[in-house]
Amino acid sequence: MLKPLFGTTTQPVILTSSGTGAMEAVVVNLTDPGDHVMVIVAGKFGERWKKINQVYGNQVTSVDVSLGRAPTIDQIKDAFRICPKPRAFFFQAHETSTGVWMNVREIAALVRALAPDTLIVADAISAMGAHAIDMDVNALDAVTAGSQKGFGVAPGLAFVALSDRAWKSRTPRARFYFDLEKERIGQELGRTAWTPGVSLIQSLHAALRQISDIGVNRFIEHHGRLARACRAAVKELGLELFVEQRAVSNVLTAIKVPEVLDGTRILATAKSRYGAIISGGQDELKGKIIRFSHLGFVSPFMLIEGLAALEFALADAGHHFPLGCGVTAAMTELRSAGRQ
Ligand SMILES: *Cc1c(COP(=O)(O)O)cnc(C)c1O
């Protein structure tokens, strides 16, 4: 039931770990110490690919992208001039720290054309369910996902799918808990190598049944609709998107906090006075952006509730706008989308 979300016919492996475990599993199964790898670093999760690779002794060429942007074709081409044949290319389908969706199809096709032997690895941990990953069509070699994002399940499970050629080109590097071949053989027989998170797997089953009843494409389109409604609200509230137009995501909407306002305080007010938990930015983006999530079984009604709380908190902070205008714009967008 996971396969359609990955867009693959190969069998994803289920790991009992948080999403980062799946990232580490890919690195330790597909690379050897000293390997050259390329990493897109467009935020915290790109940094994580870089750190994991460095910890395991790989030589990393990073493509550093400004926050709020997706890598351009030229940036990737330039990096391949410095490092023409990396063992693997790592990126995020969706960089959660900035709300940037990367065009997986375009990036995968480019890397394939520039370096046919390079393994292409996409972290789809937050993208899965909200965007089409199309692993097989895009010829991705490894894709990671996790239970607590689009599946709406508690944290604690991670998923990895490998292409046939990735399975065949596993490296001899030492590894133990995250030996994917051991898991694959066991899971084909309905077993796991280590004690599985049974309760989580049962919740996952329930979530996957719901997604499969809705249909994967409709589930993704539902996220698209919520995201369009959220962006309509942002515009009407006189705020700007943090992310460049071509990279806006269905996962969350990243909003710039006007310089005269304190983003951290707005979100604290949304929580304490209005009961809505809305994320801000991390590190250098702290107080500067709002990350409004619409992932993980969010209904149109929940979106409206969250937007109303955000409006109250913005008004309390002294931002001027006709109260309710964002909610109205979102409702209008949801209604027109619903009738199509
Ligand atoms: C959440 C997330 C992860 C994994 O984080 P964990 O805390 O280990 O589950 C990795 N990449 C992205 C893009 C994420 O959103």
The ligand as an ORCA input file, in Angstrom:
! r2SCAN-3c Opt
* xyz 0 1
  C      10.920     15.566      9.057
  C      11.924     15.469      8.000
  C      13.017     14.579      8.087
  C      13.237     13.599      9.194
  O      13.212     14.055     10.446
  P      13.027     13.085     11.705
  O      12.902     14.036     12.814
  O      14.231     12.231     11.790
  O      11.804     12.256     11.447
  C      13.909     14.548      7.040
  N      13.759     15.317      5.954
  C      12.719     16.150      5.827
  C      12.600     16.962      4.577
  C      11.765     16.266      6.836
  O      10.726     17.097      6.708
*
